[in-house]
Amino acid sequence: MKIMICPLNGPRNISEFTYGGEFKAMPDPVTCTDAQWADYVFNCDNIAGVVREWWMHTPSSYWFLAERHTVTDEIIRTFDPQEVFTTRVEFAAKEIAG
């Protein structure tokens, strides 16, 4: 049985978690091109080595970050996103033409 340490709930069976994708810097949604935004949303680097990834503890809906080695599948560490994010991103509302 593989165990992942949830920063909120402690050690849990890996079956309790949902993979959320690779963590990467978000481009500025106001100034980036459609191609840059599509690359951010749909593509990943698929690196052989240590990557940061989004994970969710499904029963508690708690999202966190993990550093995992993609070749060995070793989970190096898990941590709260507050270590990376210090401010909230506010998206500007777009008007919809009617």
Residue frames as qw, qx, qy, qz and C-alpha x, y, z in Angstrom:
[[0.000, 0.891, 0.454, 0.000, 0.00, 0.00, 0.00],
 [0.417, 0.331, -0.009, 0.847, 1.41, 3.39, -1.01],
 [0.289, -0.758, -0.446, 0.379, 1.10, 6.20, 1.52],
 [0.274, 0.565, 0.087, 0.774, 1.04, 9.95, 0.81],
 [0.294, -0.416, -0.507, 0.696, 1.35, 12.50, 3.58],
 [0.017, 0.795, 0.424, 0.434, -1.41, 15.07, 3.35],
 [0.232, 0.296, -0.327, 0.867, -0.30, 18.38, 4.91],
 [0.475, -0.374, 0.059, -0.795, -3.77, 18.73, 6.50],
 [0.886, -0.216, -0.044, -0.408, -4.78, 15.13, 7.30],
 [0.490, -0.543, 0.681, -0.009, -1.47, 13.30, 7.76],
 [0.041, -0.259, 0.907, 0.329, -0.45, 9.94, 6.23],
 [0.723, 0.296, 0.303, -0.546, -3.22, 8.47, 4.04],
 [0.672, 0.151, 0.682, 0.245, -3.62, 5.70, 1.47],
 [0.117, -0.218, 0.454, 0.856, -2.80, 6.97, -2.03],
 [0.024, 0.446, 0.822, 0.353, -6.30, 5.94, -3.17],
 [0.109, -0.772, -0.499, 0.379, -7.68, 8.92, -1.21],
 [0.149, -0.607, 0.170, 0.762, -5.94, 11.41, -3.52],
 [0.622, 0.692, 0.361, 0.069, -6.67, 12.88, -6.93],
 [0.537, -0.101, 0.268, 0.793, -3.88, 14.11, -9.22],
 [0.181, 0.864, 0.313, -0.351, -4.42, 17.73, -10.28],
 [0.620, 0.733, 0.057, 0.272, -1.64, 18.27, -12.81],
 [0.663, 0.089, -0.135, 0.731, 1.76, 19.82, -13.00],
 [0.211, -0.876, -0.211, 0.380, 2.37, 23.03, -11.07],
 [0.532, 0.210, 0.226, 0.788, 3.69, 25.86, -13.22],
 [0.068, -0.374, -0.165, 0.910, 3.67, 29.63, -13.20],
 [0.347, 0.708, 0.614, -0.032, 0.49, 31.14, -14.56],
 [0.313, 0.232, 0.257, 0.884, 0.89, 33.74, -17.29],
 [0.152, 0.295, 0.282, -0.900, -0.86, 37.08, -16.84],
 [0.357, 0.477, 0.802, 0.052, -4.38, 36.36, -18.14],
 [0.216, 0.866, 0.198, -0.405, -4.82, 39.98, -19.23],
 [0.123, 0.803, -0.416, -0.409, -1.67, 40.30, -21.35],
 [0.421, -0.223, 0.841, 0.257, -0.90, 36.77, -22.53],
 [0.410, 0.222, -0.559, -0.686, -1.83, 35.51, -25.97],
 [0.888, -0.028, 0.024, -0.458, -4.41, 32.79, -26.58],
 [0.799, 0.315, -0.501, 0.103, -1.56, 30.44, -27.49],
 [0.153, 0.401, -0.677, 0.598, 0.27, 31.14, -24.21],
 [0.591, -0.211, 0.385, -0.677, -2.92, 30.58, -22.20],
 [0.929, 0.132, -0.187, -0.291, -3.69, 27.34, -24.07],
 [0.588, 0.390, -0.640, 0.303, -0.14, 26.14, -23.43],
 [0.152, -0.353, 0.621, -0.683, -0.55, 26.85, -19.71],
 [0.733, -0.074, 0.259, -0.624, -3.92, 25.12, -19.45],
 [0.939, 0.210, -0.029, -0.270, -3.44, 22.08, -21.70],
 [0.740, 0.462, -0.440, 0.212, 0.28, 21.23, -21.93],
 [0.697, -0.686, 0.201, 0.052, 2.80, 19.89, -19.47],
 [0.123, 0.784, -0.600, -0.100, 6.58, 19.58, -19.58],
 [0.992, 0.006, -0.078, -0.096, 6.60, 15.83, -18.72],
 [0.114, 0.758, -0.609, 0.206, 10.05, 16.03, -17.12],
 [0.883, -0.094, -0.440, 0.137, 11.90, 12.87, -16.07],
 [0.364, 0.199, -0.493, 0.765, 12.92, 13.95, -12.57],
 [0.132, -0.442, -0.641, 0.613, 11.55, 15.94, -9.66],
 [0.078, -0.441, -0.413, -0.793, 8.41, 17.95, -10.45],
 [0.194, 0.137, 0.536, -0.810, 5.89, 19.93, -8.43],
 [0.226, -0.302, -0.793, -0.479, 2.31, 18.76, -8.82],
 [0.491, -0.238, 0.169, -0.821, -1.15, 19.65, -7.58],
 [0.318, -0.151, -0.936, 0.022, -2.87, 16.94, -5.52],
 [0.505, -0.388, 0.032, -0.770, -6.19, 16.87, -3.70],
 [0.068, 0.020, 0.933, -0.353, -7.15, 14.83, -0.67],
 [0.273, -0.290, -0.662, -0.635, -10.52, 13.81, -2.08],
 [0.373, -0.559, -0.732, 0.111, -12.50, 13.17, 1.16],
 [0.272, -0.658, -0.312, 0.630, -11.63, 16.62, 2.54],
 [0.438, 0.825, 0.266, 0.240, -11.32, 18.47, -0.82],
 [0.371, -0.841, 0.194, 0.342, -7.99, 19.87, 0.38],
 [0.723, 0.650, -0.066, 0.226, -5.63, 20.94, -2.43],
 [0.517, -0.748, 0.317, 0.269, -1.88, 20.91, -1.82],
 [0.507, 0.731, -0.448, -0.091, 1.45, 20.65, -3.64],
 [0.900, -0.282, 0.306, 0.128, 3.76, 17.66, -3.81],
 [0.199, 0.726, -0.615, -0.234, 7.28, 17.22, -5.11],
 [0.913, 0.015, 0.396, -0.100, 7.54, 13.82, -6.80],
 [0.139, -0.478, 0.735, 0.461, 10.25, 12.08, -8.78],
 [0.750, 0.354, -0.054, -0.556, 8.54, 10.96, -11.99],
 [0.523, 0.400, -0.746, -0.104, 11.01, 8.14, -12.72],
 [0.213, 0.074, -0.905, 0.360, 10.95, 6.44, -9.31],
 [0.445, -0.580, -0.501, -0.463, 7.46, 7.71, -8.31],
 [0.480, -0.279, -0.559, 0.615, 8.95, 8.70, -4.94],
 [0.164, -0.898, -0.268, -0.309, 7.02, 11.44, -3.15],
 [0.501, 0.264, -0.373, 0.735, 9.75, 13.68, -1.79],
 [0.059, -0.231, -0.527, 0.816, 7.57, 16.12, 0.13],
 [0.062, -0.688, -0.628, -0.359, 4.08, 17.54, 0.34],
 [0.228, -0.225, -0.314, 0.894, 3.26, 21.06, 1.46],
 [0.170, 0.766, 0.516, -0.344, 0.53, 23.68, 1.77],
 [0.478, 0.627, 0.324, 0.523, 0.23, 26.03, -1.24],
 [0.216, -0.974, -0.072, 0.014, 0.68, 29.01, 1.12],
 [0.662, -0.434, 0.303, 0.531, 4.41, 28.30, 0.89],
 [0.440, 0.203, 0.514, 0.708, 4.24, 29.40, -2.76],
 [0.015, -0.675, -0.451, -0.584, 1.27, 31.76, -2.90],
 [0.261, -0.231, -0.461, 0.816, 1.33, 34.88, -0.76],
 [0.291, 0.292, 0.092, -0.906, -1.43, 36.86, -2.50],
 [0.543, 0.436, 0.704, -0.138, -4.73, 36.00, -4.14],
 [0.135, -0.010, 0.557, 0.819, -5.10, 36.52, -7.89],
 [0.385, 0.568, 0.466, -0.558, -8.19, 38.50, -8.81],
 [0.337, 0.228, 0.693, 0.595, -9.41, 38.03, -12.38],
 [0.211, 0.237, -0.021, -0.948, -11.06, 40.96, -14.10],
 [0.534, 0.446, 0.670, -0.259, -14.66, 40.35, -15.08],
 [0.121, -0.039, 0.617, 0.777, -15.18, 40.30, -18.84],
 [0.505, 0.367, 0.225, -0.748, -18.28, 41.78, -20.34],
 [0.400, 0.195, 0.858, 0.256, -20.24, 39.48, -22.60],
 [0.212, 0.158, -0.313, -0.912, -21.61, 41.13, -25.73],
 [0.430, 0.291, 0.765, -0.380, -25.33, 40.47, -26.05]]
